[in-house]
Amino acid sequence: MANKVPVIVTDIKAFDVLENNYSCLKVPLKNKNQGNEKILAQKILAQKIQLIINEKELRKNLAYNAYNIYFENFTAKKMFDTT
């Protein structure tokens, strides 16, 4: 986020500050079942990586939005001021 690069994160609580398809791409931490189909987390991760590689505008927007979240909430000064 601070380096202005797009991020792919798992869908755990720690990353709730980030919004899927806005400031990051989220992938499941574990395989999931959807009806009769098993969705492999590794396959979803591979798809998200391909998406970032192929979609220049998405890469740019994810990086920009994530950096703004970092800058507004997580700089050293902001962290110091809130503790």
Long-range contacts (C-beta under 8 A, 24 or more apart in sequence): 1-66, 1-67, 1-69, 1-70, 1-74, 2-67, 2-70, 2-74, 4-63, 4-64, 4-66, 4-67, 5-63, 6-52, 6-58, 6-59, 6-62, 6-63, 6-66, 7-62, 7-66, 8-45, 8-48, 8-49, 8-52, 17-69, 17-73, 18-66, 18-69, 19-65, 22-61, 22-62, 22-65, 23-62, 23-65, 23-66, 23-68, 23-69, 24-62, 24-66, 25-51, 25-52, 25-62
